[in-house]
Each structure stands twice: as C-alpha cells, then as structure tokens.
Amino acid sequence: MRALIAGSLLLIACGPAVRVDGGAPPGIDASLDAARPDAQADVEGTGEWTVLVRYARFPELPTGGSRLVPGMNLDGHVSASSADPIGCFFEDWVAPDRYVDVEGIDNQAPDIFTAVHAFNDGRDVNADILASIVGGGALHVLRISRIGDPVDDGEVDVALFRVDLVDAPVYETVVLDGRSLELLAPGQTFRVQPDSLIEGRPRTVFPNGSLRGGRLFTEAGTFSLRIPTAEGAVLVLELEGTRVSGRVGDGSLDDALLAGWVRREDVPASIGSLNLDPPVDPETLDAIAGELVDIDSDGDGTCDAISIGMEIQGVAANLVFP
C-alpha cells in the first residue's frame, strides 16, 4: 500500500483516489501493555519533574528498503502485510531499538509530509517546527508529578502546557540524530499561557501515566498541536488517542515520542493550514486523506483516522503560573 501511495501522490490531483476501508478490526486497546515492562503499584510521593520539549521532528520516509520509522503501535495490532484488513491494508513500520514499541508501528507522518513536499518541494515542515521551537513560538512543557519512585511507579500525573520564556533565551549546542543543533539550554524559566489552564488546572492531561523501568507511559488523551511556520501559517493537528512515552528523569526526556491520530475529515484542514503555494484544492486534500487512513479508532469496522507520530526530546525547566 505504501509503495502505491508513494507513486501516486504526484498524480493524485488528476483523478479521485481509491478509498481504503478495513475489514472488521477490534476496538483500540487502550493500555497496549503487551510489549511494555510491568509497573509497580502506585507509589505515593510528591516528586515532580518539569521538562521543556525543545526538539520535535516528524520522521521521514526511510530509504533503501528500510522499514525503520519511529512511532507507536496505536491500534494494538501488528500488521505484517498490506493484505491485512485489521491494519487497514497497511504494513506496519518497525521502530529503532531505542524505543519500547518496536513492531506494529502506526505512523503516516512520513507519507503525509511526502505529499506536502510533492506540492511544494521547498517546504520543510521539520525545519519550520524546529525554528518555531528555537524561536520561542511553539514551546511546551511536560510536568510529571506525584512521583513516589523515579524508576517504577504505577501511577503518576502527566500534564502538558503551552508556555513562554520569562527571560532572554539561552542556547547550547547539541548533537541529535547526527546533526549539530543550537537548542534551548536546560534550567530556564517558562510561564504557562493562560489558555493552557481551565479554572487553574491543566487543560491537557494524559491519563493513567506510569513509570516503568525508567520510562514514562501514558494512556490515550487528546492534544491540539499548533506550530507557527516560517511563512506565517500555523500547522494545526487535532490529535486524538494521544500518548507520550520516553526515557525520563529529573531533568531529561530522551528517546521520546508523542503519537496519536487525526480524524480523516480533519486532514484537509491540517494540510490546508500550511498555506501551501500554490494552494492545493480541497478535493485533492480529501483524496490524500482517503489514501492514508490506517486506524479504526472506534472498532466499528471502518478505518476512519490517520496515525501521526513525532520524536521529541526535552530538558529540565522551571515553571511559573499566570
């Protein structure tokens, strides 16, 4: 299926796409614990880690026949064939060994941004994201609280805030994915944006967080991702079934992922939010969405959503509230 899509993205505007529908997959497994280490029972405590997400990147299509793509197994199923109706006729990716979910990876981000590149070959979404974070336009802080055991704790609270820098930014040189990057340095102070709160409580909370073998896991929540781009547009992704996972400690978040799915009907608006030049007509965007559905979000037998996963990395931060 992915080979077909890669060959057809440049031609999709010439005619309607074939709608991809699954057979009768089961509902999404909310816990997805099969490949993960066991967690202890809840360990009472008041520990708290505050981590700035200073790096985020959507994976690109692998080359040379590789199937290595970071992401999560969002549907709880390993689809080893494009003939598998449970996997919506997509063969799953395989993640690099540094991640916990290695098999059954659901992530259509490489195909989505290949399509964006096909419409505008000068558009680099990942460069836009990094520039926006480094420039302070898309800053998020992850707060993990109620920590009793920093390695194995069966229940911790996880919240995500949009934030602004309090003082002038400080940077450091970091090597990530073989590239030398100037990223925000650890230990800086950020102020929570008021719209990240509801009556003083965090608007974005990831339920049933746990620490297992030094890694953070959450169950599915929702998250509205908005990232300003170099062209003055704002990339908008309304993510459902969103999970966060990564190696976490007091002052670090590494080998981490944020993944979920976008409803099929929301994809045209998400791509349209990039304000591509020349503009892409809505019928073409809708056709692309129809080509890429790979998640049956409610287990009703119809594939209705598109998986999205991005790599993230973070460092210690301080948080103040408005």
Wavefront OBJ file of the C-alpha trace (Angstrom):
o trace
v 0.000 0.000 0.000
v 2.753 2.491 0.893
v 4.564 1.811 -2.366
v 1.346 2.602 -4.206
v 0.887 5.818 -2.269
v 4.460 6.956 -2.847
v 3.973 6.508 -6.565
v 0.577 8.151 -6.707
v 0.977 11.286 -4.581
v 2.244 13.294 -7.528
v -0.645 12.085 -9.671
v -3.451 12.275 -7.155
v -4.749 15.610 -8.418
v -5.503 14.012 -11.785
v -8.308 11.817 -10.512
v -10.120 10.536 -7.435
v -8.273 8.263 -5.046
v -9.472 4.811 -4.098
v -10.972 4.834 -0.612
v -9.213 2.472 1.759
v -11.533 0.696 4.186
v -10.640 -2.008 6.639
v -12.457 -5.206 7.391
v -13.636 -5.534 10.964
v -10.751 -4.673 13.274
v -11.297 -4.788 17.013
v -11.501 -1.634 19.109
v -8.336 0.156 20.094
v -6.553 -1.465 23.033
v -6.352 1.412 25.499
v -3.483 0.007 27.562
v -1.203 -1.558 24.904
v 0.832 -3.166 27.661
v 1.941 -6.373 25.927
v 5.408 -5.091 24.901
v 5.989 -2.900 27.936
v 7.634 -3.654 31.285
v 5.350 -4.224 34.225
v 4.667 -1.296 36.501
v 4.629 -1.439 40.258
v 1.554 -0.414 42.138
v 1.173 3.286 42.766
v 3.985 4.528 44.995
v 2.811 7.518 46.986
v 5.056 10.541 46.664
v 5.311 14.229 45.899
v 8.183 14.190 43.406
v 7.835 16.354 40.305
v 9.763 16.698 37.037
v 9.287 19.633 34.698
v 10.655 19.175 31.194
v 10.788 21.609 28.264
v 10.118 19.950 24.887
v 12.964 21.638 22.983
v 13.093 19.347 19.930
v 10.357 17.753 17.845
v 10.546 16.069 14.469
v 8.249 14.054 12.195
v 10.085 11.032 10.750
v 10.673 10.953 7.009
v 10.178 8.067 4.590
v 13.069 5.598 5.018
v 15.285 4.860 2.035
v 16.987 1.787 0.660
v 14.176 -0.591 1.552
v 14.420 0.154 5.279
v 11.234 -0.049 7.356
v 12.646 1.766 10.389
v 10.292 4.578 11.418
v 9.846 5.868 14.989
v 6.318 5.726 16.335
v 3.905 3.731 18.467
v 1.676 0.734 17.983
v -1.503 2.754 18.253
v -4.012 0.063 17.292
v -2.560 -2.770 19.406
v -2.079 -4.925 16.309
v 0.994 -5.957 14.313
v 0.151 -5.880 10.626
v 2.870 -7.681 8.658
v 1.145 -7.430 5.291
v -0.651 -4.874 3.143
v -3.372 -7.519 2.748
v -4.282 -7.341 6.444
v -7.733 -5.719 6.881
v -7.168 -5.212 10.622
v -4.250 -2.944 9.727
v -6.389 -1.119 7.145
v -4.249 -2.711 4.409
v -1.036 -1.038 5.570
v 2.057 -2.995 6.544
v 3.268 -1.562 9.832
v 6.647 0.073 10.276
v 9.373 -1.190 12.625
v 10.856 1.259 15.150
v 14.540 1.602 16.055
v 15.616 -0.480 19.048
v 15.840 2.520 21.383
v 12.043 2.607 21.596
v 9.825 0.203 23.539
v 7.159 -0.357 20.872
v 9.291 -1.824 18.088
v 6.848 -3.853 15.977
v 3.457 -2.784 14.669
v 4.329 0.892 14.332
v 1.489 3.075 13.025
v 2.766 6.389 11.664
v 1.585 8.043 8.474
v 3.566 11.234 9.057
v 6.263 10.229 6.513
v 3.612 9.817 3.803
v 1.734 12.987 4.729
v 4.810 15.177 4.528
v 5.978 13.446 1.362
v 2.692 14.687 -0.093
v 3.366 18.209 1.214
v 6.820 18.108 -0.383
v 5.288 16.942 -3.662
v 3.056 20.027 -3.765
v 5.821 22.405 -2.666
v 9.323 20.939 -2.865
v 10.788 23.873 -0.974
v 8.648 23.322 2.093
v 10.455 21.687 5.022
v 7.917 21.131 7.798
v 10.520 19.815 10.237
v 12.711 22.882 9.706
v 9.644 25.044 10.391
v 8.932 23.149 13.613
v 12.497 23.405 14.893
v 12.749 27.109 14.028
v 9.457 27.756 15.796
v 10.605 25.977 18.957
v 14.049 27.581 18.979
v 12.491 30.987 18.330
v 10.007 30.578 21.172
v 6.856 30.367 19.059
v 5.899 26.784 19.930
v 7.082 25.988 23.426
v 5.565 23.205 25.527
v 6.458 21.970 28.988
v 5.628 18.479 30.245
v 5.030 18.187 34.001
v 5.186 14.760 35.645
v 4.040 14.897 39.242
v 3.055 12.717 42.207
v 6.216 10.655 41.725
v 6.930 8.182 44.511
v 9.526 6.017 42.756
v 11.602 7.588 39.936
v 12.023 4.245 38.147
v 8.855 2.213 38.715
v 5.674 3.950 39.790
v 2.308 2.626 38.702
v 0.540 5.983 38.755
v 1.847 9.495 38.081
v 0.120 12.637 36.825
v 1.148 13.993 33.406
v 0.171 17.431 32.091
v 1.285 19.471 29.085
v 1.334 23.269 28.989
v 1.947 25.854 26.285
v 4.489 28.268 27.695
v 6.505 31.424 27.037
v 10.054 32.222 28.116
v 10.300 34.553 31.106
v 13.805 35.877 30.324
v 16.035 36.094 27.252
v 16.672 32.607 25.777
v 19.907 30.726 26.424
v 21.117 28.145 23.909
v 23.538 25.240 23.799
v 24.984 23.098 21.001
v 23.513 19.581 20.977
v 24.100 16.625 18.650
v 20.814 14.847 17.817
v 20.262 12.356 15.012
v 23.806 13.024 13.831
v 23.205 16.768 13.462
v 24.693 19.612 15.456
v 21.855 21.881 16.595
v 21.506 25.056 18.637
v 18.722 24.275 21.110
v 17.341 25.916 24.217
v 19.539 25.122 27.221
v 18.204 23.436 30.389
v 17.268 25.239 33.580
v 15.329 28.164 32.101
v 12.033 29.506 33.424
v 8.774 29.478 31.466
v 5.373 30.998 32.146
v 2.252 28.945 31.451
v -0.033 30.524 28.863
v -3.489 31.222 30.329
v -5.266 29.169 27.650
v -3.398 26.077 28.912
v -5.477 26.229 32.082
v -9.109 25.673 32.955
v -10.017 27.171 36.320
v -6.373 26.964 37.319
v -5.961 23.311 36.319
v -4.093 21.990 33.264
v -6.193 21.798 30.117
v -4.140 18.960 28.570
v -3.774 15.923 30.845
v -2.594 12.482 29.756
v -4.428 9.847 31.809
v -3.027 6.904 33.745
v 0.628 7.836 33.493
v 3.201 5.407 34.859
v 6.951 4.960 35.150
v 8.263 1.565 34.127
v 11.934 0.769 34.056
v 12.767 4.464 33.869
v 10.348 5.173 31.028
v 7.203 7.254 31.023
v 3.998 5.818 29.559
v 0.559 7.358 29.289
v -2.772 6.171 28.019
v -4.790 7.964 25.360
v -5.685 11.627 25.692
v -6.317 14.487 23.274
v -3.959 17.246 22.208
v -4.276 20.229 19.893
v -0.872 20.875 18.288
v -0.349 24.359 16.819
v 3.048 25.290 15.394
v 3.783 28.619 13.650
v 5.717 28.226 10.388
v 8.260 30.383 8.595
v 5.626 31.520 6.078
v 3.362 32.918 8.768
v 0.968 29.960 8.712
v 0.114 27.781 11.712
v 0.253 23.992 11.374
v -2.789 22.610 13.201
v -3.151 18.964 14.218
v -6.114 17.872 16.327
v -4.706 14.660 17.812
v -6.860 12.033 19.467
v -5.718 8.823 21.128
v -2.561 10.754 22.024
v 0.136 9.067 24.091
v 3.548 10.129 25.372
v 6.434 7.755 26.006
v 10.151 8.175 26.644
v 13.104 7.733 28.950
v 12.542 10.289 31.654
v 14.354 11.514 34.726
v 14.937 14.598 36.807
v 15.829 16.968 34.007
v 15.634 14.892 30.852
v 13.305 13.352 28.294
v 15.057 11.186 25.705
v 14.132 8.618 23.048
v 10.639 10.002 23.410
v 7.537 10.035 21.250
v 4.240 11.854 21.043
v 1.758 9.922 18.917
v -1.947 9.776 18.183
v -4.314 10.004 15.264
v -6.085 12.682 13.236
v -9.647 12.122 12.073
v -9.844 11.586 8.328
v -12.138 14.575 7.887
v -9.680 16.852 9.727
v -6.683 16.092 7.484
v -7.569 18.534 4.658
v -7.759 21.367 7.183
v -4.436 20.308 8.735
v -2.614 20.335 5.389
v -4.506 23.454 4.344
v -3.272 25.226 7.498
v 0.232 25.209 5.970
v -0.918 27.713 3.293
v 0.999 25.896 0.551
v 1.913 27.909 -2.520
v 0.385 27.196 -4.965
v -2.736 26.266 -2.953
v -3.963 22.670 -3.091
v -7.634 22.255 -3.894
v -9.849 20.661 -1.195
v -10.800 17.664 -3.360
v -7.125 16.726 -3.732
v -6.548 17.061 0.014
v -9.591 14.917 0.699
v -8.304 12.298 -1.739
v -4.956 12.187 0.062
v -6.745 11.679 3.371
v -8.703 8.804 1.840
v -5.460 7.156 0.716
v -3.839 7.303 4.141
v -6.448 6.131 6.687
v -4.864 3.362 8.748
v -6.683 3.423 12.114
v -10.142 2.180 13.089
v -10.490 4.453 16.099
v -13.737 3.027 17.486
v -13.633 -0.603 16.355
v -16.720 -0.334 14.153
v -15.024 -1.941 11.133
v -14.327 1.290 9.225
v -10.890 2.854 9.058
v -11.547 6.484 9.940
v -8.312 8.062 11.197
v -4.675 8.604 10.260
v -1.814 7.842 12.632
v 0.717 10.556 13.447
v 3.885 10.237 15.492
v 6.752 12.593 16.217
v 10.060 12.277 18.027
v 10.580 14.656 20.942
v 13.410 15.472 23.337
v 13.401 17.584 26.466
v 15.449 19.119 29.261
v 14.828 20.407 32.769
v 12.833 23.608 33.081
v 11.201 25.773 35.724
v 7.524 26.651 35.537
v 5.573 29.668 36.792
v 1.839 30.192 36.514
v -0.019 33.342 35.460
l 1 2 3 4 5 6 7 8 9 10 11 12 13 14 15 16 17 18 19 20 21 22 23 24 25 26 27 28 29 30 31 32 33 34 35 36 37 38 39 40 41 42 43 44 45 46 47 48 49 50 51 52 53 54 55 56 57 58 59 60 61 62 63 64 65 66 67 68 69 70 71 72 73 74 75 76 77 78 79 80 81 82 83 84 85 86 87 88 89 90 91 92 93 94 95 96 97 98 99 100 101 102 103 104 105 106 107 108 109 110 111 112 113 114 115 116 117 118 119 120 121 122 123 124 125 126 127 128 129 130 131 132 133 134 135 136 137 138 139 140 141 142 143 144 145 146 147 148 149 150 151 152 153 154 155 156 157 158 159 160 161 162 163 164 165 166 167 168 169 170 171 172 173 174 175 176 177 178 179 180 181 182 183 184 185 186 187 188 189 190 191 192 193 194 195 196 197 198 199 200 201 202 203 204 205 206 207 208 209 210 211 212 213 214 215 216 217 218 219 220 221 222 223 224 225 226 227 228 229 230 231 232 233 234 235 236 237 238 239 240 241 242 243 244 245 246 247 248 249 250 251 252 253 254 255 256 257 258 259 260 261 262 263 264 265 266 267 268 269 270 271 272 273 274 275 276 277 278 279 280 281 282 283 284 285 286 287 288 289 290 291 292 293 294 295 296 297 298 299 300 301 302 303 304 305 306 307 308 309 310 311 312 313 314 315 316 317 318 319 320 321 322
